[in-house]
Amino acid sequence: MSDAEFQKVAEAVRNWKTRPSDNENLAMYSLYKQATIGDVNISAPGLTDVVASAKFKAWSDRKGISKDDAKKQYIDLAAQLSPKYA
């Protein structure tokens, strides 16, 4: 699995016709962040910002997964969800 393959899949995901469910979207988001940045590197948002808090928690839950493993999991999840949303 190459960076080019990951970027190609990420671009395809951005162009899906319909939006995945919130849980699926959070899974995709957290894997993308883990694959591109690594472990969460920002402070937790305030509890009043529900969306940011959910994103932060989803990404934090991926802590310790290598960038390469996160890329593979992202590609696998995208392949699983693509028939439903692409």
C-alpha positions in Angstrom: 0.0 0.0 0.0 1.5 3.3 -1.1 0.9 6.9 -0.2 -0.4 7.5 -3.7 -3.0 4.7 -3.3 -4.1 6.2 0.1 -4.4 9.7 -1.4 -6.4 8.3 -4.4 -8.9 6.5 -2.0 -9.1 9.6 0.2 -10.0 11.8 -2.9 -12.6 9.3 -4.0 -14.2 9.3 -0.5 -14.5 13.1 -0.6 -16.4 12.7 -3.9 -18.9 10.1 -2.7 -22.5 10.9 -3.8 -24.0 10.6 -0.3 -22.6 11.1 3.2 -21.9 8.1 5.4 -23.7 7.7 8.8 -22.2 9.7 11.7 -20.5 6.7 13.1 -19.1 5.6 9.7 -18.0 9.2 9.1 -16.2 9.4 12.4 -14.4 6.1 11.7 -13.2 7.4 8.4 -12.2 10.8 9.9 -10.3 9.2 12.7 -8.4 6.8 10.5 -7.6 9.6 8.1 -6.2 11.8 10.9 -4.2 8.9 12.4 -2.9 8.0 8.9 -1.8 11.6 8.1 -0.8 13.0 11.5 -0.4 10.2 13.9 -1.6 10.2 17.5 -3.8 13.1 18.5 -1.7 16.2 19.0 -4.3 18.8 20.0 -6.1 19.7 23.2 -9.5 18.3 23.9 -12.3 20.8 22.8 -14.8 22.1 25.2 -17.7 19.8 26.1 -20.2 22.3 24.6 -18.8 21.6 21.1 -20.4 18.3 20.5 -19.1 17.7 17.0 -15.5 18.6 17.8 -15.6 16.5 21.0 -16.9 13.5 19.0 -14.1 13.9 16.4 -11.5 14.3 19.1 -12.7 11.1 20.9 -12.8 9.1 17.7 -9.2 10.2 16.8 -8.0 9.7 20.4 -9.3 6.1 20.3 -6.9 5.4 17.4 -3.9 6.3 19.6 -1.0 3.9 19.0 -2.0 2.7 15.5 0.9 3.3 13.1 0.3 5.6 10.1 0.7 2.7 7.8 -1.8 0.5 9.6 -4.2 3.4 9.7 -3.8 3.9 6.0 -4.6 0.2 5.4 -7.6 0.3 7.7 -8.8 3.5 6.0 -8.5 1.9 2.5 -10.3 -1.3 3.8 -13.1 0.7 5.4 -13.5 2.9 2.3 -13.8 -0.3 0.1 -16.4 -1.7 2.5 -18.5 1.6 2.4 -18.0 2.6 -1.2 -20.8 0.4 -2.7 -23.2 2.1 -0.3 -22.1 5.7 -0.8 -20.1 6.2 -3.9 
